[in-house]
């Protein structure tokens, strides 16, 4: 399943937690790439990630917990 991470609405976003979440839920993103994607997301640009279908429910919960707005692409 592909997700488009749109923005983070948290008042004080936790960069480390967001980066860790992206690295854990995505199927092909390393820790260093997750750090870069986190910076891009917090600057206001959308980020595309791919999540395996078996982890999709927990991934979506984790993103909502961090106040990250997303849309399901596929």
Buried (B, 14 or more C-beta within 10 A) or exposed (E): BEBBBBBBEBEEBBEEBBBBBBBBBBEEBEEEBBBBBBBEBBEEEEBEBBBEEEBBEEBBEBBEEBBBBBEEEE
